[in-house]
Amino acid sequence: MKSHRTELWFDVPTRRAFINITPKVQACLRESGIREGLALVNAMHITASVFINDDESGLHHDYEAFLERLAPHEPVSQYKHNLTGEDNGDAHLKNLLLHHQVLLPITKGKLDLGTWQQVYYAEFDGRRRKRVIIKIIGE
């Protein structure tokens, strides 16, 4: 069995963003030469997520509205975590809602995604450098 590891780095200038990283994951898969196996895509920060969904602008707006309804940023005083001097308590909860990683099947050298499925990096506390790890294993 072979393995391949790549780091993606993000410098998101805004607090929140949804970034389609499917092409980057596909490029990593091509680099690996692996034809059959699994790809793990993992946000290495607890205020970011990786998830799979459709690439449609209305949905991007809906993600933001849904997450903000469940874990609003303000007032920042509502989160005990923010008593430490942080203002990102909501970002930690948003991470819990979308999760920090996805596991993708690889078949015949391609990501085995559904028709509309895309891989996203979600940033909930940007304005600093963060990374995603892609680990591919297989033959």
N, C-alpha and C positions, 0 to 999 in steps of 0.2 A: 504494500500500500504506500502511496505517495502522499505528501502533505505540502501545502503551499500557504504562506501567510503574507498578507499585505495590510498596511495601515493607510487609512484615508484620514486626512487632517482637514478640519473645517475652522474657518474664522468667520463666523456669522456676525455681521455688524449690528443686527437687531436682537431684541430679547427672544423673539420666537420666529421660527421658519420651518417650512417643510421642503426638503430637498430630495428630488428623485435621484437616487444613486444607482438605479438599475444598470445604466451603461458602464459605470465604474466596476460594479460587481461582475458584469459580463466580461469586461477587459481583464480582470483578475483571473477569471476562470480560463480565458484563452491563454494567459501567461502560464498558468499552472500545467496545462497539457492534460489535465484530468478529464476523462470521458464519462466515467460513472462514479458517483459518490454523493457527497453532501457538502454544502457550503454553509458555514455559520457566519452570520453578519451580526456583530455585537457592538453596541454603543458603549464605550469605555468610561462613561460618565453617568452619574445618577440624576442628572437634570436634562437628559436627552434620551431619545428612543429610536428604535428601528422597528418598522412595521411594514406590512404589505397591504396595499389597497389600490384603487383605481387612480389614474392621473387625469383628474377632471377638476377644473377651477372651482366649480360650485361645491364640490366635496371639500376642497382645501378650505374654503370659507366655513363649511359645516364642521370640519375638524376643530377649527379654532373656536367657533361658537360653542360647540359641545364641551370641549375641554375647559373653556373659561367658565361655563355654567357650573360644571362639577367642581372645579378647583380655581376659583377666581384669583387673580394676582392681588387685587386690592379689596379691602384694606389689608396691607401687609401685616398689621397687628393681629390679625385673626390666627396666625400660625405661630405656635410656640417656638418652632425652629428659628423664626426671624428674631427672636429675643437674643440670639447669639451675635447679632449685628448683620446677619444676612437679610436679603429681601426675596429669596427664591424658594420659600416653603411650598408655593404652588407648583413650582417646576418639579419638585420631588414627587408630588402627587400625580402630576400629569405623566411622569415616567411610569408610575405604577399602572396607569390606565392603558397605556399603549405598549408597555413592556420594553425591555432593553435589547432584545435580540430576536432574530428569526433563523430558522433552519430551512434551507432550500435544497430540494433534490436536484441532482445533476444526471441527465440522461443524454447519451450520445453527444457529449461535449457541450450541452446547452442547459441553461437554467430551465427547470421543468415547472414553469409558471402557467397559471390559467390565462385565458384570453386577455383579460384586462388588468391582470396583476402586475404591479410595479413595486419595487423596494424603495422605501423612504427612510431618510434620516430626519428626525424631528428634533429641533432645538427649542428648548424651553427657557434657557438662561444663557443667551449668547453673549457676545462682546468679549469672548476670550477663546483661546485656541482649544479645540477638543478633537478627539479621534474616534474612529471606528476601526475595529479589527475585522478582517475577512480571513477566515481559516477554512481552507478547502482540503478535504481528505477523500481519497479514492484511488481508482486505477485509471 
